[in-house]
Amino acid sequence: MKPRPGIDTPDHRGRTGLNQAGRDLDRNPDIRVRDVELTSQGWHVLRRTTFDYRRRDGRWETQTRETYDRGNGAVVLPYDTARGCVLLSRQFRYPAYVNDHPDGMLIEAAAGLLDADDPPTAIRRESAEELGVTLGPLTRVLDAYMSPGSVTERLHFFAAPYTPADRTGTGGGLEEDGEDIEVLELPFAEALAMTRDGRIADGKTILLLQWAALDGPFAPAAGTG
């Protein structure tokens, strides 16, 4: 049999056994994984999984689903309550551009994949690279699956204070990764308004800004002492 990169032999990232994910799952007695097929691998991995599913009426049926595995990630909202502002970024996102976004330039909270790091370490790394900021103490907001119908990624949400003195770098991302990120410092009220009129259309960023308004540093109760 011809060697299969990512399965029998290492692929360009040194990975093998990519077709084994999910085969040993037994946490749900109503799901029995039959087969996992590796359909595409680039930097991330696309799999087609066939499984038996027991419906609520007790009948078993066989289903097939494709899953896109890009690893887990972290996202953070840096905030400065003394000046009433937040630190965001703007960059080109081709998937949004090809799906009706006017120019593909999305305003977002800084985020990135964990790679080999834990979530706090990863988001501090991404904040330094993208925003040029050294974050204060991290507040864990929540974890969420952002597109559970097809993407395996679990995103870890954080918020953290910063001051002008904490902006120790230029940000902009890593040029070798093709990043060209503009750093935006916006009044929180304006950023929140942008979620209402569509200027901010990124889901993770909308969630963090609404959290900040309802339960976070800009919530009414936060300033009452």
C-alpha positions as CSV (number, residue, x, y, z in Angstrom):
1,M,0.0,0.0,0.0
2,K,1.2,3.5,-0.9
3,P,2.3,5.4,2.3
4,R,-0.4,7.9,3.3
5,P,0.9,11.2,4.7
6,G,-0.7,12.1,8.0
7,I,-1.9,8.5,8.5
8,D,1.0,6.1,8.0
9,T,3.9,8.5,7.5
10,P,4.4,12.1,8.9
11,D,2.8,14.9,6.9
12,H,4.4,18.3,6.5
13,R,3.7,19.1,10.2
14,G,5.1,15.8,11.4
15,R,1.6,14.3,12.2
16,T,0.5,10.7,11.9
17,G,-2.7,8.9,12.8
18,L,-4.9,11.8,11.8
19,N,-7.6,9.3,10.9
20,Q,-7.8,7.9,14.5
21,A,-9.6,10.9,16.0
22,G,-12.9,9.9,17.6
23,R,-12.6,6.2,17.1
24,D,-12.3,5.5,20.8
25,L,-15.1,7.8,21.9
26,D,-17.5,6.0,24.3
27,R,-18.8,8.8,26.6
28,N,-22.2,8.8,24.9
29,P,-23.9,5.3,24.7
30,D,-26.1,6.6,21.9
31,I,-23.2,7.2,19.6
32,R,-21.0,4.4,18.0
33,V,-18.2,5.6,15.7
34,R,-17.8,3.3,12.7
35,D,-15.2,4.9,10.6
36,V,-13.0,8.0,10.3
37,E,-11.8,9.1,6.9
38,L,-9.1,11.7,6.3
39,T,-10.4,13.8,3.4
40,S,-8.0,16.7,3.4
41,Q,-5.1,18.0,5.4
42,G,-3.3,21.2,5.0
43,W,-2.4,23.2,8.1
44,H,-5.6,21.9,9.6
45,V,-7.6,18.7,9.0
46,L,-10.9,17.8,7.4
47,R,-12.4,14.4,8.3
48,R,-15.5,12.5,7.3
49,T,-16.8,10.4,10.2
50,T,-19.5,7.7,9.9
51,F,-21.3,6.8,13.1
52,D,-24.4,5.1,14.4
53,Y,-26.9,7.4,16.3
54,R,-29.7,6.2,18.5
55,R,-32.6,8.5,18.1
56,R,-34.9,9.6,20.9
57,D,-37.5,7.0,19.9
58,G,-34.9,4.2,20.2
59,R,-34.2,3.6,16.5
60,W,-30.6,3.4,15.3
61,E,-29.5,5.1,12.2
62,T,-26.2,5.6,10.4
63,Q,-25.0,9.2,9.8
64,T,-22.0,10.8,8.2
65,R,-20.6,14.2,9.2
66,E,-17.6,16.2,8.1
67,T,-15.5,18.0,10.8
68,Y,-12.9,20.6,10.4
69,D,-10.2,20.3,13.0
70,R,-8.1,23.5,13.4
71,G,-7.3,23.0,17.1
72,N,-8.6,25.0,20.0
73,G,-8.1,28.8,20.5
74,A,-8.3,31.7,22.8
75,V,-9.6,35.3,22.5
76,V,-9.3,38.3,24.8
77,L,-10.9,41.8,25.3
78,P,-8.3,44.2,26.7
79,Y,-10.0,47.1,28.5
80,D,-9.1,50.3,30.1
81,T,-11.9,51.5,32.4
82,A,-10.1,54.7,33.5
83,R,-10.2,55.9,29.9
84,G,-13.3,54.0,28.9
85,C,-11.8,52.1,25.9
86,V,-11.0,48.7,24.6
87,L,-8.2,47.4,22.3
88,L,-9.3,45.6,19.1
89,S,-7.8,44.8,15.7
90,R,-8.7,45.0,12.1
91,Q,-7.5,42.6,9.4
92,F,-8.6,41.0,6.1
93,R,-10.6,37.8,6.4
94,Y,-11.1,36.1,3.0
95,P,-13.9,33.7,4.2
96,A,-15.9,36.8,5.2
97,Y,-15.1,38.6,2.0
98,V,-16.2,35.8,-0.2
99,N,-19.5,35.5,1.8
100,D,-20.8,39.0,1.2
101,H,-18.8,41.1,3.7
102,P,-18.2,44.4,1.8
103,D,-14.4,44.5,2.0
104,G,-13.4,41.5,4.2
105,M,-11.8,43.9,6.8
106,L,-13.1,42.6,10.1
107,I,-12.8,44.3,13.5
108,E,-12.0,41.7,16.0
109,A,-10.8,40.9,19.5
110,A,-7.3,39.5,19.5
111,A,-7.4,35.7,19.1
112,G,-5.3,32.8,18.1
113,L,-4.8,29.0,18.2
114,L,-3.4,27.5,21.4
115,D,-0.8,25.3,19.5
116,A,1.2,23.7,22.4
117,D,0.4,26.4,25.0
118,D,-2.3,26.6,27.7
119,P,-5.1,29.2,27.0
120,P,-3.7,32.0,29.2
121,T,-0.2,31.6,27.8
122,A,-1.5,31.5,24.3
123,I,-3.6,34.6,24.6
124,R,-0.8,36.6,26.2
125,R,1.3,35.6,23.2
126,E,-1.3,36.6,20.7
127,S,-2.0,39.9,22.4
128,A,1.7,40.8,22.3
129,E,2.0,39.8,18.6
130,E,-1.3,41.3,17.3
131,L,-1.8,44.3,19.6
132,G,1.6,45.0,21.1
133,V,0.1,45.0,24.6
134,T,1.2,43.3,27.8
135,L,-2.0,42.2,29.5
136,G,-2.8,42.6,33.2
137,P,-4.6,39.8,35.2
138,L,-6.7,37.6,33.0
139,T,-10.4,37.0,33.7
140,R,-11.8,33.8,32.3
141,V,-15.2,34.7,30.8
142,L,-16.3,31.4,29.3
143,D,-15.5,28.6,26.8
144,A,-17.7,28.1,23.7
145,Y,-18.0,26.0,20.6
146,M,-18.4,28.7,17.9
147,S,-19.6,26.6,15.0
148,P,-20.4,23.1,16.4
149,G,-22.1,21.9,13.3
150,S,-18.8,21.5,11.5
151,V,-15.8,22.9,13.4
152,T,-14.3,21.1,16.4
153,E,-12.7,24.3,17.8
154,R,-13.4,25.2,21.4
155,L,-12.6,28.9,22.1
156,H,-11.5,30.1,25.5
157,F,-12.7,33.7,26.2
158,F,-10.8,36.1,28.4
159,A,-10.8,39.8,29.4
160,A,-7.9,41.7,30.9
161,P,-7.1,45.3,31.9
162,Y,-4.4,47.3,30.3
163,T,-3.0,50.9,30.5
164,P,-1.2,53.1,28.0
165,A,2.0,52.0,29.6
166,D,1.3,48.4,28.8
167,R,1.4,49.1,25.1
168,T,5.0,48.1,24.8
169,G,5.1,46.9,21.2
170,T,3.7,47.9,17.8
171,G,1.6,44.8,17.2
172,G,0.5,44.0,13.7
173,G,1.0,40.2,13.9
174,L,3.7,38.1,12.3
175,E,4.5,39.0,8.7
176,E,5.9,35.5,8.1
177,D,2.4,34.2,8.8
178,G,0.9,36.6,6.3
179,E,-0.6,38.8,9.1
180,D,-1.1,42.6,8.5
181,I,-3.1,43.7,11.5
182,E,-4.2,47.2,12.4
183,V,-4.5,48.0,16.1
184,L,-7.6,49.9,17.1
185,E,-8.2,51.6,20.4
186,L,-11.9,52.5,20.6
187,P,-14.2,54.1,23.2
188,F,-16.2,51.2,24.6
189,A,-19.5,52.9,23.9
190,E,-18.5,53.2,20.3
191,A,-17.4,49.6,20.0
192,L,-20.7,48.4,21.5
193,A,-22.6,50.6,19.1
194,M,-20.7,49.0,16.2
195,T,-22.1,45.6,17.1
196,R,-25.5,47.0,16.7
197,D,-25.0,48.7,13.3
198,G,-22.9,45.9,11.7
199,R,-19.5,47.6,11.7
200,I,-18.4,44.8,14.1
201,A,-19.7,41.5,12.7
202,D,-17.3,39.0,14.3
203,G,-19.1,36.7,16.6
204,K,-16.4,36.3,19.3
205,T,-16.0,40.0,19.5
206,I,-19.7,40.7,19.8
207,L,-19.9,38.2,22.6
208,L,-17.1,39.8,24.6
209,L,-18.3,43.3,24.1
210,Q,-21.8,42.4,25.2
211,W,-20.4,40.5,28.2
212,A,-18.4,43.6,29.1
213,A,-21.6,45.7,29.0
214,L,-23.8,43.3,31.0
215,D,-21.5,41.5,33.5
216,G,-17.9,42.8,32.9
217,P,-15.9,45.9,33.5
218,F,-18.4,48.3,31.8
219,A,-21.5,46.8,33.4
220,P,-23.5,49.4,35.5
221,A,-22.9,47.5,38.7
222,A,-19.1,47.5,38.1
223,G,-18.9,51.2,38.7
224,T,-21.2,51.4,41.8
225,G,-18.6,50.1,44.3
